[in-house]
Amino acid sequence: MTYLEYSVKRVPSGVAKILYLDWGLVVLLGAVASIGFLMLYSIAGGSVHPWAEPQMMRFAVGLVMMFTVAMVPIWFWRNMAALAYALSILLLIAVDVFGVVGMGARRWIDLGFFRLQPSELAKITTVMALAAYYDWLALRRTSHPLWVLVALVIVIAPAALVLRQPDLGTAMLLVLGGGAVMFLAGVHWIYFAVVIAAGAGIVAAVLSSRGTEWQLLADYQYRRIDSFLDPTIDPLGTGYHINQSMIALGSGGWSGRGFMEGTQSRLNFLPEKHTDFIFTTLAEEFGFLGGVSLLGLYILICAFCIIAALKHLDRFAMLLTLGVTVTFFLYFATNMAMVMGLAPVVGVPLPLVSYGGSAMLVLMLGFGFVQSANIHRPRGR
C-alpha cells in the first residue's frame, strides 16, 4: 500500500464505531465466562453464592470497561502507555509497603470495595510500554544491545517487584510476555538463544549442586522439585494438590460424571477448586470433551486476535494486540499445564473462568485495547 493509498483511508467515528467492534470476539469471551459461571455454580452446590454472582457482576463491569476502552482512539492509549506503566510500578511498590497478606504472600491492595492485585495490571501495562517503546524506536535499532537493554529493564523492573511478594508464577508470566513482545518486535533470535542457554545452565547447576558443599537451594526447595517430578513421594504434603487434581482429571473420563456430580470438588478433596484448580472440576464433570471444548474456545479467541493484528498498519496497535494475545495464552496454557502436572503449581488463574476480580478485569481491559485497535484501524472510504 502506497502512502497516498494509506492517506485516503479513514477510521470510523461516533456511533459507527459500534459496528466495527469485533463481535465474534465478544461472543467468545462471553461463552468462556459463562462456563466459569456454570462451574462456580456447581462448586457451590447449586447456588450463585458465594462465587457465581460476584463473578457475573465482575464480568459485566469488565464488559463495560472493554467497550469504553474500545471507543477511545488507539493513539490515545499509545500516549498513555508510559503513564500506565509508571502507575503499575508505583502500585507494586505500594503493595510492598502496605499490601494485604494472603496465602503467605503480600499481593493485594485493599480498596475497601475491591482488593486490587497490581501484579495482574502489570502484565498488561508492561506489554503496553514495550509496544509504545518499539513503536517509537527506529527499526534499525531494534537489536542494538543498548536498546535491547532498555527493553529488558522495562520487563525486569515489575517482575522483580512481583518476585518480592513472592509470586513466582506471575513474575515468570511477566518475563515470558515481555520477551514475546520483544521477539515479535524483531529483536534478533541470538539474544533469546543466549537467555535459554543460560537458563538451562542455571537449572543444571542447581540440580548438580544438591548434596554438595556449594548447594544452591535449601533442602525443602529440592523436596518441592522432587514432588513436582513425582507427586506420589509426598502425597499428603507438597504433592497433595496435584495428586487430587490428577484424580479429578482421570475420574472424568471421556464425557465426565455429569453436571454437579464431581466428587473431588463436592467432597472438598480438591483444593482451590474455585480458583487455580477450577479446570479439574470442569474436566471431572464434563470429561475430556468438556476440557477440549474450553481449550477450543481459548484457541479461537487467540486466533481472532492474531487475525486482527495482521491487519494493522500501525506498529503499536499490532504489537499491543499480539502482546495481549500472548498474555492471554500464557494464562490458560500455564494453568492447564499446572493442573495436569506438566508444570509446577505456581498459582496462575484460568482466564475468565477462575474466581477473582483483578485477573478478569485486567484481561477485559486488554481486550478493550484489542478492540480499540480494530475499531480505529484505517479503512477505505
C-alpha positions as CSV (number, residue, x, y, z in Angstrom):
1,M,0.0,0.0,0.0
2,T,1.4,3.4,-1.0
3,Y,1.4,6.4,1.2
4,L,-1.3,8.0,-1.0
5,E,-3.5,5.0,-0.7
6,Y,-3.0,5.0,3.1
7,S,-3.7,8.7,3.4
8,V,-7.2,8.4,1.9
9,K,-8.2,5.8,4.4
10,R,-10.3,6.8,7.3
11,V,-11.4,5.5,10.7
12,P,-15.0,5.2,11.9
13,S,-16.4,7.8,14.2
14,G,-19.3,8.3,16.6
15,V,-22.0,5.5,16.7
16,A,-20.4,3.9,13.7
17,K,-17.6,2.6,16.0
18,I,-20.0,0.1,17.5
19,L,-20.4,-1.6,14.1
20,Y,-16.6,-2.1,13.9
21,L,-16.4,-3.9,17.2
22,D,-15.2,-7.5,16.8
23,W,-18.5,-9.0,17.9
24,G,-17.2,-12.5,17.3
25,L,-14.5,-11.9,20.0
26,V,-17.2,-10.5,22.3
27,V,-19.3,-13.7,21.9
28,L,-16.3,-15.9,22.5
29,L,-15.4,-14.0,25.7
30,G,-19.0,-14.3,26.9
31,A,-19.0,-18.1,26.2
32,V,-15.8,-18.7,28.2
33,A,-17.1,-16.5,31.1
34,S,-20.4,-18.4,31.1
35,I,-18.5,-21.7,31.5
36,G,-16.9,-20.1,34.5
37,F,-20.3,-19.0,36.0
38,L,-21.6,-22.6,35.5
39,M,-18.6,-24.2,37.2
40,L,-18.8,-21.8,40.2
41,Y,-22.5,-22.5,40.5
42,S,-21.7,-26.2,40.5
43,I,-18.9,-26.0,43.0
44,A,-21.1,-24.1,45.4
45,G,-23.6,-26.9,45.4
46,G,-26.1,-25.4,43.0
47,S,-26.0,-21.8,44.3
48,V,-25.0,-18.5,42.8
49,H,-23.5,-17.7,46.2
50,P,-20.7,-17.1,47.2
51,W,-18.9,-17.2,43.9
52,A,-21.0,-17.2,40.7
53,E,-23.0,-14.0,41.4
54,P,-20.0,-11.8,42.2
55,Q,-18.2,-13.2,39.1
56,M,-21.1,-12.3,36.9
57,M,-21.1,-8.8,38.2
58,R,-17.3,-8.5,37.6
59,F,-17.7,-9.7,34.1
60,A,-20.5,-7.2,33.5
61,V,-18.2,-4.4,34.8
62,G,-15.4,-5.9,32.6
63,L,-17.6,-5.7,29.5
64,V,-18.5,-2.0,30.2
65,M,-14.7,-1.4,30.7
66,M,-13.9,-3.2,27.4
67,F,-16.5,-1.2,25.4
68,T,-15.4,2.1,27.0
69,V,-11.7,1.5,26.2
70,A,-12.6,0.3,22.7
71,M,-14.3,3.6,21.9
72,V,-11.1,5.6,22.7
73,P,-8.7,6.0,19.7
74,I,-5.7,3.7,19.9
75,W,-3.3,6.7,19.6
76,F,-4.5,7.9,23.0
77,W,-3.5,4.6,24.6
78,R,-0.1,4.8,22.9
79,N,0.4,8.2,24.6
80,M,-0.8,6.8,27.9
81,A,1.4,3.7,27.9
82,A,4.3,5.3,29.8
83,L,1.9,6.7,32.5
84,A,0.1,3.4,32.8
85,Y,3.4,1.5,33.2
86,A,4.6,4.0,35.8
87,L,1.3,3.7,37.7
88,S,1.6,-0.1,37.8
89,I,5.2,0.2,39.2
90,L,4.0,2.6,41.9
91,L,1.2,0.2,42.8
92,L,3.7,-2.7,43.0
93,I,5.8,-0.6,45.4
94,A,2.7,0.2,47.4
95,V,2.0,-3.5,47.8
96,D,5.4,-4.0,49.3
97,V,4.7,-1.2,51.8
98,F,1.1,-1.7,52.9
99,G,-0.3,-4.6,50.9
100,V,-2.6,-7.2,52.3
101,V,-1.1,-10.6,53.1
102,G,-3.0,-13.7,51.9
103,M,-1.9,-17.3,51.4
104,G,1.6,-16.4,52.6
105,A,2.2,-13.6,50.1
106,R,1.7,-9.9,50.1
107,R,-0.1,-9.3,46.7
108,W,-3.2,-7.2,47.2
109,I,-4.1,-3.6,48.0
110,D,-7.4,-3.3,49.9
111,L,-9.5,-0.6,48.4
112,G,-12.5,-1.3,50.7
113,F,-14.9,-2.3,47.9
114,F,-12.3,-4.3,46.0
115,R,-9.0,-6.0,46.5
116,L,-6.7,-4.9,43.7
117,Q,-3.8,-7.2,42.6
118,P,-1.3,-4.8,40.9
119,S,0.8,-7.7,39.5
120,E,-2.1,-8.5,37.2
121,L,-2.3,-5.0,36.0
122,A,1.5,-5.0,35.4
123,K,1.1,-7.8,32.8
124,I,-0.9,-5.5,30.5
125,T,0.9,-2.2,31.2
126,T,4.3,-3.9,30.6
127,V,3.0,-5.0,27.2
128,M,1.7,-1.5,26.5
129,A,5.0,0.1,27.4
130,L,7.0,-2.3,25.2
131,A,4.6,-1.8,22.3
132,A,4.9,2.0,22.6
133,Y,8.7,1.7,23.0
134,Y,9.2,-0.3,19.8
135,D,6.7,1.9,18.0
136,W,9.0,4.9,18.9
137,L,12.3,3.1,18.3
138,A,13.7,3.0,14.7
139,L,13.6,-0.5,13.2
140,R,17.4,-0.5,12.6
141,R,18.0,-0.1,16.3
142,T,15.7,-2.9,17.5
143,S,18.5,-5.4,18.0
144,H,21.2,-3.0,19.2
145,P,22.5,-4.1,22.6
146,L,21.8,-0.7,24.2
147,W,18.1,-0.6,23.1
148,V,17.6,-4.3,24.0
149,L,18.9,-3.4,27.5
150,V,16.3,-0.7,27.8
151,A,13.5,-3.2,26.9
152,L,14.9,-5.6,29.4
153,V,14.7,-3.0,32.2
154,I,11.1,-2.4,31.3
155,V,10.4,-6.1,31.7
156,I,12.6,-6.9,34.7
157,A,11.5,-3.9,36.9
158,P,7.9,-5.1,37.5
159,A,9.0,-8.8,37.5
160,A,11.5,-8.1,40.3
161,L,8.9,-6.3,42.4
162,V,6.4,-9.2,41.9
163,L,9.0,-11.7,42.9
164,R,9.4,-9.9,46.2
165,Q,5.8,-10.6,47.1
166,P,6.6,-13.5,46.5
167,D,4.7,-14.6,43.3
168,L,7.0,-16.6,41.1
169,G,4.2,-17.6,38.7
170,T,3.2,-14.0,37.8
171,A,6.9,-12.9,37.7
172,M,7.5,-15.7,35.1
173,L,4.5,-14.7,33.0
174,L,5.7,-11.1,33.0
175,V,9.1,-12.1,31.7
176,L,7.7,-14.5,29.2
177,G,5.1,-12.0,28.0
178,G,7.7,-9.2,27.7
179,G,10.1,-11.5,26.0
180,A,7.4,-12.5,23.4
181,V,6.8,-8.8,22.6
182,M,10.5,-8.2,22.1
183,F,10.7,-11.2,19.8
184,L,7.7,-10.0,17.8
185,A,9.2,-6.5,17.6
186,G,12.1,-8.0,15.8
187,V,14.8,-8.4,18.4
188,H,17.4,-10.9,17.0
189,W,17.0,-14.5,17.9
190,I,20.5,-14.8,19.3
191,Y,19.6,-12.9,22.4
192,F,16.8,-15.4,23.2
193,A,19.2,-18.3,22.5
194,V,21.7,-16.9,25.0
195,V,19.0,-16.5,27.6
196,I,17.7,-20.0,27.1
197,A,21.2,-21.5,27.2
198,A,21.9,-19.5,30.4
199,G,18.6,-20.7,31.9
200,A,19.5,-24.3,31.1
201,G,22.9,-23.9,32.6
202,I,21.4,-22.5,35.8
203,V,19.0,-25.4,36.1
204,A,21.8,-27.9,35.6
205,A,23.9,-26.1,38.2
206,V,21.1,-26.2,40.7
207,L,20.4,-29.9,40.3
208,S,24.0,-30.9,40.3
209,S,24.8,-28.9,43.4
210,R,22.4,-31.0,45.5
211,G,24.2,-32.6,48.4
212,T,27.4,-30.7,47.8
213,E,29.1,-28.0,49.9
214,W,28.0,-25.4,47.4
215,Q,24.3,-26.5,47.3
216,L,22.4,-23.6,45.7
217,L,18.9,-24.3,47.2
218,A,17.6,-25.2,50.6
219,D,16.6,-28.9,51.2
220,Y,12.9,-28.1,51.3
221,Q,13.2,-26.5,47.9
222,Y,14.7,-29.6,46.5
223,R,11.9,-31.6,48.0
224,R,9.4,-29.4,46.1
225,I,11.3,-30.3,42.9
226,D,11.1,-34.0,43.8
227,S,7.3,-33.6,44.4
228,F,6.8,-32.0,41.0
229,L,8.7,-34.7,39.3
230,D,6.9,-37.4,41.3
231,P,3.9,-36.2,43.3
232,T,3.5,-39.6,45.0
233,I,6.6,-39.0,47.0
234,D,4.7,-36.7,49.4
235,P,1.0,-37.3,48.7
236,L,-0.2,-35.6,51.8
237,G,2.2,-32.7,51.7
238,T,3.7,-30.9,48.7
239,G,2.2,-33.4,46.3
240,Y,-1.4,-33.2,47.7
241,H,-2.7,-30.5,45.3
242,I,-1.5,-32.2,42.1
243,N,-2.5,-35.7,43.3
244,Q,-6.1,-34.6,43.9
245,S,-6.1,-32.8,40.6
246,M,-4.9,-35.8,38.7
247,I,-7.6,-38.0,40.4
248,A,-10.3,-35.5,39.4
249,L,-9.0,-35.3,35.8
250,G,-8.8,-39.1,35.5
251,S,-12.2,-39.8,37.0
252,G,-13.9,-37.5,34.4
253,G,-13.1,-39.9,31.6
254,W,-14.4,-39.2,28.1
255,S,-17.7,-37.4,28.9
256,G,-17.5,-36.7,32.6
257,R,-19.5,-37.6,35.7
258,G,-22.2,-35.1,34.9
259,F,-23.0,-31.5,36.0
260,M,-22.7,-31.1,39.8
261,E,-21.7,-34.7,40.1
262,G,-17.9,-34.2,40.6
263,T,-16.9,-36.0,43.9
264,Q,-13.5,-34.4,44.2
265,S,-14.9,-30.9,44.3
266,R,-18.2,-31.6,46.1
267,L,-16.5,-33.5,48.9
268,N,-13.8,-30.9,49.2
269,F,-10.8,-33.1,48.3
270,L,-9.8,-30.7,45.6
271,P,-8.0,-27.6,47.0
272,E,-8.6,-24.1,45.5
273,K,-11.4,-25.7,43.5
274,H,-13.0,-22.3,42.6
275,T,-9.7,-20.5,41.6
276,D,-6.5,-22.2,40.4
277,F,-7.9,-25.7,40.1
278,I,-11.3,-25.0,38.6
279,F,-10.3,-26.7,35.3
280,T,-10.1,-30.0,37.1
281,T,-13.7,-29.5,38.3
282,L,-14.7,-28.9,34.7
283,A,-12.8,-32.0,33.5
284,E,-14.3,-34.2,36.2
285,E,-17.9,-33.1,35.5
286,F,-17.7,-32.8,31.6
287,G,-14.7,-35.1,30.9
288,F,-12.2,-34.9,28.1
289,L,-14.8,-33.4,25.8
290,G,-15.6,-30.5,28.2
291,G,-11.9,-29.7,28.7
292,V,-11.1,-29.8,24.9
293,S,-14.2,-27.6,24.2
294,L,-12.9,-24.9,26.6
295,L,-9.4,-25.2,25.1
296,G,-11.0,-24.8,21.7
297,L,-12.7,-21.5,22.8
298,Y,-9.4,-20.2,24.1
299,I,-7.7,-21.0,20.8
300,L,-10.4,-19.3,18.8
301,I,-10.0,-16.1,20.9
302,C,-6.3,-16.2,20.2
303,A,-7.0,-16.8,16.5
304,F,-9.4,-13.8,16.3
305,C,-6.8,-11.5,17.9
306,I,-3.9,-12.7,15.7
307,I,-6.0,-12.2,12.6
308,A,-6.9,-8.7,13.7
309,A,-3.2,-7.9,14.5
310,L,-2.1,-9.0,11.0
311,K,-4.5,-6.3,9.5
312,H,-2.9,-3.4,11.4
313,L,-0.6,-1.0,9.6
314,D,0.2,0.7,12.9
315,R,3.2,-0.9,14.7
316,F,1.9,0.0,18.2
317,A,-1.6,-1.5,17.5
318,M,-0.1,-4.7,16.1
319,L,2.4,-5.2,19.0
320,L,-0.2,-4.4,21.6
321,T,-2.8,-6.8,20.1
322,L,-0.2,-9.6,19.8
323,G,1.1,-8.8,23.3
324,V,-2.4,-9.1,24.9
325,T,-2.9,-12.4,22.9
326,V,0.4,-13.8,24.2
327,T,-0.5,-12.8,27.8
328,F,-3.9,-14.5,27.5
329,F,-2.3,-17.6,26.0
330,L,0.2,-17.8,28.8
331,Y,-2.6,-17.6,31.4
332,F,-4.5,-20.6,30.2
333,A,-1.6,-22.6,29.0
334,T,0.2,-22.3,32.3
335,N,-2.9,-23.1,34.3
336,M,-3.8,-26.1,32.3
337,A,-0.2,-27.4,32.4
338,M,-0.1,-26.8,36.1
339,V,-3.2,-28.8,37.0
340,M,-2.2,-31.7,34.7
341,G,1.2,-32.0,36.4
342,L,3.1,-30.7,33.4
343,A,4.3,-27.6,35.2
344,P,4.9,-26.7,38.9
345,V,2.0,-25.4,40.9
346,V,2.5,-21.6,40.8
347,G,-0.9,-20.1,41.4
348,V,-2.0,-18.9,37.9
349,P,-5.8,-18.5,37.4
350,L,-7.7,-19.9,34.4
351,P,-8.6,-16.7,32.5
352,L,-12.3,-15.6,32.7
353,V,-13.2,-18.9,34.5
354,S,-11.4,-18.9,37.8
355,Y,-13.0,-16.8,40.6
356,G,-11.3,-13.5,41.1
357,G,-11.6,-9.9,40.1
358,S,-8.2,-8.4,39.2
359,A,-7.3,-11.0,36.6
360,M,-10.7,-10.8,34.9
361,L,-10.9,-7.0,34.8
362,V,-7.3,-6.7,33.6
363,L,-7.9,-9.1,30.8
364,M,-11.1,-7.3,29.8
365,L,-9.0,-4.1,29.8
366,G,-6.5,-5.8,27.5
367,F,-9.3,-6.9,25.1
368,G,-10.5,-3.4,25.2
369,F,-7.2,-2.3,23.7
370,V,-7.5,-5.1,21.1
371,Q,-11.0,-3.7,20.2
372,S,-9.8,-0.1,20.1
373,A,-7.0,-1.1,17.6
374,N,-9.5,-2.9,15.5
375,I,-12.1,-0.1,15.5
376,H,-9.6,2.6,14.7
377,R,-7.8,0.8,12.0
378,P,-7.8,2.9,8.8
379,R,-10.3,1.6,6.3
380,G,-11.4,2.5,2.8
381,R,-14.0,5.2,2.1
